[in-house]
Amino acid sequence: MRAIAAATVCLALLPPHVSADDHGEVPRVSMTVEPATGTVGDIFTATVQIEAPTDVALSLPGRDADLGDVEVRSASRSQEELADGRRRTTLRYEFSVWEVGESTVQAPPIAWRRGDDAPQQAERPEATVSIHSVLTEGAEEIKDVRPPHEIPLRPIHYVLAAAPLLLLIGLIAGAVALIRRRRSAEEAEAPEPPLPPGAEAIRALDELERENLVGQGRLKDHYVRLSWILRHYIERRWRLPALEETTGMLAATMRGSGRVPEVHARAVVALLTRADLAKFAKHTPEHTVAREDVERAREIVTSTRHAAESDQRPLALAEGGPAN
């Protein structure tokens, strides 16, 4: 009984067992460098592995990682889940060393944190690489480059040096003169203001009559031109989409707009309908009717154009033909 009591007292005095999971496992960091030796400027690969529980957050540097007195060329990263519930993160850095001798490579600084705890720094293992000179053993040091040989300058050298500058000045002067000439020509040839809708239509009808397409038997071409002249006039005069709509659509548009008087709308529809028959239905109207349709179009234009054009009509028609 005394032995049992003594054992019980000893057990009570022992500190409680604390597992690694109670305090949390610290990330383990390892590093290898390959190859172990090389020459100045060779590419070495440092492989850094971090094994840590999945509840640990890691802060991993990239290409800007500090590995010591080396030049980091590239950086990559990969992860894998381990069977014991931990995660292995692998960092690979390619670097070069430019100093001959033994060079120490250190794992990059890695910060870790569990939950809301303060960040901590993981261990930074080191490795050593041996760097040899690119010169073979017993070779002499590279000699300095000879200084440049001075060439005496002659007058021709100054002329050649100034030639590009003179050429540039000449090009600039020529460009300025050309721009001024073009500007003067544009100002002298200012475009004439467009004719009013009525004057433009009358001129086009007079030109159509002078071409005498009816006399040449080209009735379809005649009505194509006549239809376009009248539709273009309607589009400019009343701002209606006459060139984009069929005759039926245009009839509804003119009546719905309230801009075209009904008597003129009927005259336009009748004339355009005859033109459509000649263009699309292979209908051949009489030559007399074709010529009269030009006069009908002229009458529509004359009776519907703006009052302000009435004073300009003799001048506009003087260029195209007699007034009707």
C-alpha positions as CSV (number, residue, x, y, z in Angstrom):
1,M,0.0,0.0,0.0
2,R,2.8,2.4,0.8
3,A,4.3,1.7,-2.7
4,I,1.0,2.5,-4.4
5,A,0.6,5.7,-2.4
6,A,4.2,6.8,-3.3
7,A,3.5,6.1,-7.0
8,T,0.3,8.2,-6.9
9,V,2.1,11.1,-5.3
10,C,4.9,11.0,-8.0
11,L,2.3,11.0,-10.8
12,A,0.6,14.0,-9.2
13,L,3.8,15.9,-9.1
14,L,4.7,15.3,-12.8
15,P,3.9,18.2,-15.2
16,P,1.0,17.6,-17.6
17,H,1.9,16.3,-21.1
18,V,1.8,18.9,-23.8
19,S,1.6,17.6,-27.4
20,A,3.0,19.4,-30.5
21,D,-0.6,19.9,-31.7
22,D,-1.4,21.8,-28.4
23,H,1.2,24.4,-29.1
24,G,1.1,24.0,-32.9
25,E,3.9,22.6,-35.1
26,V,6.5,25.1,-36.3
27,P,7.1,25.0,-40.1
28,R,10.3,23.1,-41.1
29,V,12.5,24.6,-43.8
30,S,15.2,22.8,-45.8
31,M,17.3,23.9,-48.8
32,T,19.5,22.2,-51.4
33,V,21.6,23.9,-54.1
34,E,22.7,22.2,-57.4
35,P,25.3,22.1,-58.7
36,A,27.7,22.6,-55.8
37,T,30.4,24.0,-58.0
38,G,30.5,26.2,-61.2
39,T,32.1,29.1,-62.9
40,V,31.2,32.8,-62.8
41,G,27.8,33.5,-64.4
42,D,26.6,29.8,-64.4
43,I,23.0,29.0,-63.4
44,F,22.5,27.4,-60.0
45,T,19.2,26.1,-58.7
46,A,18.2,26.5,-55.0
47,T,15.3,24.2,-53.9
48,V,13.6,25.4,-50.7
49,Q,11.0,23.1,-49.1
50,I,8.6,24.2,-46.3
51,E,6.6,21.6,-44.5
52,A,3.8,23.1,-42.3
53,P,0.3,22.3,-41.0
54,T,-2.5,23.4,-43.2
55,D,-3.7,25.9,-40.7
56,V,-0.4,27.9,-41.0
57,A,-0.4,30.8,-43.4
58,L,3.0,31.4,-45.2
59,S,4.4,34.6,-46.7
60,L,6.6,33.4,-49.6
61,P,9.0,35.7,-51.5
62,G,9.2,35.6,-55.3
63,R,11.9,36.6,-57.7
64,D,12.9,39.5,-55.3
65,A,13.9,36.9,-52.6
66,D,17.1,37.6,-50.7
67,L,19.4,34.6,-51.1
68,G,22.6,36.4,-50.2
69,D,25.2,37.8,-52.5
70,V,23.7,36.2,-55.6
71,E,21.6,37.4,-58.6
72,V,18.2,35.7,-58.7
73,R,17.2,35.0,-62.3
74,S,13.8,33.3,-61.9
75,A,11.4,31.9,-59.2
76,S,8.7,29.2,-59.2
77,R,6.4,27.6,-56.6
78,S,4.5,24.3,-56.2
79,Q,2.5,22.6,-53.4
80,E,1.5,19.1,-52.4
81,E,-0.6,17.7,-49.6
82,L,1.2,15.1,-47.4
83,A,-0.4,12.0,-45.9
84,D,0.0,13.3,-42.3
85,G,-2.2,16.3,-42.9
86,R,0.6,18.7,-43.5
87,R,1.4,20.7,-46.7
88,R,4.7,20.8,-48.5
89,T,5.5,24.0,-50.4
90,T,8.5,23.9,-52.8
91,L,10.2,27.1,-54.0
92,R,12.8,26.9,-56.8
93,Y,15.2,29.8,-57.5
94,E,17.6,30.0,-60.4
95,F,20.5,32.3,-59.6
96,S,24.1,33.3,-60.7
97,V,27.2,34.2,-58.7
98,W,29.7,36.7,-60.0
99,E,32.5,36.4,-57.4
100,V,35.2,33.7,-57.5
101,G,35.5,31.6,-54.3
102,E,33.2,30.1,-51.7
103,S,29.7,31.8,-51.7
104,T,27.1,31.2,-49.1
105,V,23.5,30.9,-50.2
106,Q,20.8,31.4,-47.6
107,A,17.1,30.4,-47.8
108,P,14.9,33.4,-48.3
109,P,13.1,35.0,-45.3
110,I,9.7,33.2,-44.8
111,A,7.1,34.6,-42.4
112,W,4.4,32.3,-41.0
113,R,1.4,32.8,-38.8
114,R,-1.3,30.6,-37.2
115,G,-4.7,32.2,-36.9
116,D,-4.6,35.6,-35.2
117,D,-1.1,35.1,-33.7
118,A,1.7,37.5,-34.5
119,P,3.8,36.6,-37.6
120,Q,7.0,34.7,-36.9
121,Q,10.1,34.1,-39.1
122,A,11.0,30.6,-40.1
123,E,14.5,29.2,-39.9
124,R,16.9,30.1,-42.9
125,P,19.2,27.1,-43.7
126,E,22.3,27.8,-45.7
127,A,24.3,26.1,-48.4
128,T,27.7,26.8,-50.0
129,V,28.7,26.8,-53.6
130,S,32.2,27.0,-55.0
131,I,32.8,29.4,-57.9
132,H,35.8,29.1,-60.3
133,S,37.1,31.7,-62.8
134,V,36.3,31.2,-66.5
135,L,40.0,31.5,-67.2
136,T,41.9,28.2,-67.4
137,E,44.5,27.5,-64.8
138,G,47.8,29.3,-65.5
139,A,46.2,31.7,-68.0
140,E,47.1,35.4,-67.8
141,E,44.7,38.0,-66.7
142,I,42.8,39.8,-69.4
143,K,44.6,42.8,-70.5
144,D,43.0,46.2,-70.8
145,V,41.8,47.4,-74.2
146,R,44.1,49.8,-75.9
147,P,43.1,53.4,-75.9
148,P,41.5,54.7,-79.1
149,H,43.8,56.0,-81.7
150,E,43.4,59.7,-82.3
151,I,42.8,60.7,-85.9
152,P,43.7,64.3,-86.9
153,L,40.7,66.3,-88.2
154,R,40.7,68.0,-91.6
155,P,38.4,70.6,-93.0
156,I,36.4,67.9,-94.9
157,H,35.6,66.3,-91.6
158,Y,33.9,69.5,-90.4
159,V,32.0,69.7,-93.6
160,L,30.7,66.2,-93.3
161,A,29.7,66.8,-89.7
162,A,27.7,69.9,-90.6
163,A,26.1,68.3,-93.7
164,P,23.2,66.5,-91.7
165,L,22.4,69.7,-89.9
166,L,22.3,71.7,-93.1
167,L,20.2,69.1,-94.8
168,L,17.7,69.1,-91.8
169,I,17.5,72.9,-92.0
170,G,16.8,72.7,-95.8
171,L,14.1,70.1,-95.3
172,I,12.4,72.2,-92.6
173,A,12.5,75.3,-94.8
174,G,11.1,73.3,-97.8
175,A,8.3,71.9,-95.6
176,V,7.3,75.4,-94.3
177,A,7.2,76.8,-97.9
178,L,5.1,73.8,-99.1
179,I,2.6,74.3,-96.3
180,R,2.3,78.0,-97.0
181,R,1.7,77.3,-100.7
182,R,-1.0,74.7,-100.0
183,R,-2.6,77.0,-97.5
184,S,-2.7,79.9,-100.0
185,A,-4.1,77.5,-102.7
186,E,-6.8,76.3,-100.3
187,E,-7.8,79.9,-99.5
188,A,-7.8,80.8,-103.2
189,E,-9.9,77.8,-104.1
190,A,-12.5,78.0,-101.4
191,P,-15.5,75.7,-102.3
192,E,-18.6,77.3,-103.5
193,P,-21.6,77.1,-101.1
194,P,-24.0,74.3,-102.1
195,L,-27.0,75.2,-104.2
196,P,-30.4,75.4,-102.6
197,P,-32.5,72.2,-103.1
198,G,-34.7,73.7,-105.7
199,A,-31.9,75.2,-107.8
200,E,-29.9,72.0,-107.6
201,A,-32.9,69.9,-108.8
202,I,-33.7,72.3,-111.7
203,R,-30.0,72.1,-112.8
204,A,-30.1,68.3,-112.7
205,L,-33.4,68.2,-114.7
206,D,-31.9,70.5,-117.3
207,E,-28.8,68.3,-117.5
208,L,-31.0,65.2,-117.9
209,E,-32.8,66.8,-120.8
210,R,-29.6,67.7,-122.5
211,E,-28.3,64.2,-122.3
212,N,-31.4,63.1,-124.3
213,L,-31.5,59.6,-122.9
214,V,-35.1,59.2,-124.2
215,G,-33.9,59.9,-127.8
216,Q,-31.2,57.3,-127.4
217,G,-33.8,54.7,-126.3
218,R,-32.4,54.5,-122.8
219,L,-35.7,54.9,-121.1
220,K,-34.8,52.9,-118.0
221,D,-31.6,55.0,-117.4
222,H,-33.8,58.1,-118.0
223,Y,-36.3,57.1,-115.2
224,V,-33.5,56.0,-112.9
225,R,-32.0,59.5,-113.1
226,L,-35.4,61.3,-112.9
227,S,-36.4,59.2,-109.8
228,W,-33.1,60.0,-108.1
229,I,-33.4,63.8,-108.8
230,L,-36.9,64.0,-107.4
231,R,-36.2,61.9,-104.4
232,H,-33.0,63.8,-103.6
233,Y,-35.0,67.1,-103.8
234,I,-37.6,65.7,-101.4
235,E,-34.9,64.6,-99.0
236,R,-33.3,68.0,-98.9
237,R,-36.4,70.1,-99.2
238,W,-38.5,68.4,-96.4
239,R,-35.8,66.3,-94.7
240,L,-37.6,63.0,-95.4
241,P,-35.8,59.7,-96.1
242,A,-36.9,59.6,-99.8
243,L,-33.7,57.9,-101.1
244,E,-34.1,55.0,-98.6
245,E,-37.8,54.3,-98.9
246,T,-40.0,52.6,-101.5
247,T,-42.6,54.7,-103.3
248,G,-45.3,53.3,-101.1
249,M,-43.4,54.0,-97.9
250,L,-42.5,57.5,-99.1
251,A,-46.2,58.2,-99.8
252,A,-47.1,57.3,-96.2
253,T,-44.1,59.3,-94.8
254,M,-45.0,62.4,-96.8
255,R,-48.6,62.3,-95.7
256,G,-47.7,61.5,-92.1
257,S,-45.1,64.3,-91.8
258,G,-47.6,67.1,-92.5
259,R,-44.8,68.9,-94.4
260,V,-45.8,68.1,-98.0
261,P,-49.1,69.5,-99.4
262,E,-51.4,66.7,-100.4
263,V,-51.6,67.9,-104.0
264,H,-47.9,67.7,-104.4
265,A,-47.6,64.4,-102.5
266,R,-50.0,62.9,-105.0
267,A,-48.1,64.3,-108.0
268,V,-44.8,62.9,-106.5
269,V,-46.3,59.4,-106.0
270,A,-47.7,59.3,-109.5
271,L,-44.4,60.3,-111.1
272,L,-42.4,57.9,-109.0
273,T,-44.8,55.1,-109.7
274,R,-44.3,55.5,-113.5
275,A,-40.6,55.6,-112.9
276,D,-40.8,52.3,-110.9
277,L,-42.7,50.6,-113.7
278,A,-40.0,51.7,-116.2
279,K,-37.2,50.6,-113.9
280,F,-38.5,47.3,-112.5
281,A,-41.5,46.1,-114.4
282,K,-39.9,46.4,-117.9
283,H,-42.7,48.8,-118.8
284,T,-41.7,51.0,-121.8
285,P,-43.6,54.3,-121.7
286,E,-44.0,56.5,-124.7
287,H,-41.2,58.9,-125.5
288,T,-43.6,61.8,-125.2
289,V,-44.7,60.7,-121.7
290,A,-41.0,60.3,-120.6
291,R,-40.2,63.8,-121.7
292,E,-43.4,65.2,-120.1
293,D,-42.4,63.5,-116.8
294,V,-39.3,65.7,-116.7
295,E,-41.6,68.8,-117.0
296,R,-43.9,67.4,-114.3
297,A,-40.9,67.0,-112.0
298,R,-39.8,70.5,-112.8
299,E,-43.3,71.8,-112.0
300,I,-43.3,70.0,-108.6
301,V,-39.9,71.5,-107.7
302,T,-40.9,75.0,-109.0
303,S,-44.1,75.0,-107.0
304,T,-42.7,73.6,-103.7
305,R,-39.3,75.1,-103.3
306,H,-38.6,77.7,-100.7
307,A,-39.8,81.3,-101.4
308,A,-36.2,82.5,-100.8
309,E,-35.1,80.5,-103.9
310,S,-37.5,82.3,-106.2
311,D,-35.1,85.3,-106.4
312,Q,-32.2,82.9,-107.2
313,R,-34.0,80.9,-109.8
314,P,-33.0,82.9,-112.9
315,L,-29.3,82.7,-111.9
316,A,-29.5,79.0,-111.1
317,L,-31.3,78.2,-114.3
318,A,-29.1,80.3,-116.4
319,E,-26.3,77.7,-115.9
320,G,-28.6,74.8,-116.8
321,G,-31.2,76.0,-119.3
322,P,-34.3,78.2,-119.7
323,A,-36.7,78.6,-116.9
324,N,-40.1,76.8,-117.1
